[in-house]
């Protein structure tokens, strides 16, 4: 499987246009949260309509995963915590959203929601427990907006801004690959990075940049090749054998 990771597009239409234009080159496109921009002058309802249309266009070309981020929360769930209710219609276009499990011959992808409070965090905990029982010898990929705490993928240049619960889950389950975003600066900051290894788990964060083309990560699970492309150029590395299926 050849996958493309982008994150934190924040209603940047030129970057969404780029994703649509290249989507057909990949088996899987992951748009890893913060689709919307709460500081935009465009009303949230209008942003939502446009982003759903873009997700539909991408889904017409390939398989798409889209998880929620902290900018995407618009309603309260049954647990009285915030969630991205507006993503639900994307399922009609075939998009795999929060709570979904995507299964293929050699890969299982778990799509985690942004948790706003302890009850939703517990839902994610149960989701990972359930999905762990289905993986077998396949590559297990998690999609979650935030990177783990105490990782260069969550380093802002001044402090770590990651998710401690995610780090604990990674240490417990050791999936092969975690795809994230949220900390825009991490791949660009001194002592930050776009890729990190926690035990046997690889974590990648594409980061965010301005301009018509988003920073992005490409991973090929057949060869183990991974690359990060940004305004700084292209950085390539070979991931662990466990990622190769």
Long-range contacts (C-beta under 8 A, 24 or more apart in sequence): 1-27, 1-28, 1-104, 1-106, 1-107, 1-139, 1-220, 1-221, 1-222, 1-245, 2-26, 2-27, 2-28, 2-218, 2-219, 2-220, 2-221, 2-222, 3-27, 3-28, 3-29, 3-30, 3-141, 3-179, 3-218, 3-219, 3-220, 3-221, 4-28, 4-29, 4-30, 4-216, 4-217, 4-218, 5-30, 5-32, 5-179, 5-181, 5-204, 5-206, 5-216, 5-217, 5-218, 5-219, 6-30, 6-31, 6-32, 6-206, 6-214, 6-215, 6-216, 7-31, 7-32, 7-33, 7-34, 7-69, 7-145, 7-180, 7-181, 7-182, 7-205, 7-206, 7-207, 7-208, 7-214, 8-32, 8-33, 8-34, 8-69, 8-181, 8-182, 8-184, 8-206, 8-207, 8-208, 9-34, 9-35, 9-208, 9-214, 10-34, 10-35, 10-36, 10-37, 10-40, 10-71, 10-208, 11-35, 11-36, 11-37, 11-40, 11-42, 11-47, 11-50, 11-51, 12-37, 12-214, 13-50, 14-211, 14-212, 15-211, 15-212, 15-213, 15-214, 16-51, 16-54, 17-212, 18-212, 18-213, 18-214, 19-54, 19-58, 19-214, 20-54, 20-57, 20-58, 20-61, 23-57, 23-58, 23-61, 23-62, 23-64, 24-61, 24-62, 26-62, 26-218, 27-62, 27-63, 28-62, 28-63, 28-64, 28-65, 28-102, 28-109, 29-58, 29-62, 29-63, 29-64, 29-65, 30-64, 30-65, 30-66, 30-143, 30-179, 31-55, 31-58, 31-64, 31-65, 31-66, 31-67, 32-67, 32-69, 32-143, 32-144, 32-145, 32-179, 32-180, 32-181, 32-206, 33-67, 33-68, 33-69, 33-70, 33-71, 33-72, 33-114, 33-144, 33-145, 33-181, 33-182, 34-69, 34-70, 34-71, 34-72, 34-145, 34-181, 34-182, 35-66, 35-69, 35-71, 35-72, 36-71, 36-72, 37-71, 38-71, 44-74, 48-74, 48-86, 52-86, 52-89, 52-90, 52-93, 55-90, 55-93, 55-95, 56-90, 56-93, 56-95, 58-95, 59-90, 59-93, 59-94, 59-95, 60-93, 63-94, 63-96, 63-102, 64-94, 64-95, 64-96, 65-95, 65-96, 65-97, 65-100, 65-102, 65-109, 65-111, 65-143, 66-90, 66-95, 66-96, 66-97, 66-111, 67-97, 67-98, 67-111, 67-112, 67-113, 67-114, 67-143, 67-144, 67-145, 68-97, 68-98, 68-113, 68-114, 68-145, 69-114, 69-145, 69-181, 69-182, 70-114, 70-145, 70-182, 72-114, 73-114, 73-116, 77-120, 79-117, 79-119, 79-120, 79-123, 80-119, 81-115, 81-116, 81-117, 81-119, 81-120, 82-116, 82-117, 83-113, 83-114, 83-116, 83-120, 84-113, 84-114, 99-123, 99-127, 101-131, 101-134, 103-134, 103-138, 104-138, 105-138, 106-138, 106-139, 106-221, 106-245, 107-138, 107-139, 107-140, 107-141, 107-221, 107-245, 108-134, 108-135, 108-138, 108-139, 108-140, 108-141, 109-141, 109-142, 109-143, 110-140, 110-141, 110-142, 110-143, 110-175, 111-143, 112-142, 112-143, 112-144, 114-144, 114-145, 114-146, 115-165, 121-165, 124-165, 124-169, 125-165, 125-169, 128-169, 128-173, 132-173, 138-245, 139-176, 139-177, 139-221, 139-242, 139-243, 139-245, 140-173, 140-175, 140-176, 140-177, 141-175, 141-176, 141-177, 141-178, 141-179, 142-175, 142-177, 142-178, 142-179, 143-179, 143-180, 144-178, 144-179, 144-180, 145-180, 145-181, 145-182, 146-180, 146-181, 146-182, 146-183, 147-178, 147-180, 147-181, 147-182, 147-183, 147-186, 147-203, 147-205, 148-178, 148-180, 148-198, 148-203, 151-196, 151-198, 151-203, 152-186, 152-191, 152-192, 152-193, 152-196, 153-180, 153-183, 153-186, 153-187, 153-192, 153-193, 153-194, 153-195, 153-196, 153-203, 153-204, 153-205, 154-182, 154-183, 154-186, 154-205, 155-183, 155-185, 155-186, 155-189, 155-191, 155-192, 155-193, 156-183, 156-185, 156-186, 156-189, 156-192, 157-185, 157-189, 157-190, 157-191, 157-192, 167-198, 170-198, 170-199, 170-201, 170-203, 171-198, 171-199, 174-199, 174-200, 174-201, 175-201, 176-200, 176-201, 176-202, 176-240, 176-242, 176-243, 177-201, 177-202, 177-203, 177-204, 177-219, 177-221, 177-239, 177-243, 178-202, 178-203, 178-204, 179-204, 179-217, 180-204, 180-205, 181-205, 181-206, 181-207, 181-208, 183-207, 184-208, 187-215, 187-228, 187-230, 188-230, 188-232, 194-228, 194-235, 195-226, 195-228, 195-237, 197-240, 200-240, 200-242, 202-226, 202-239, 202-240, 202-243, 204-228, 219-243, 221-245
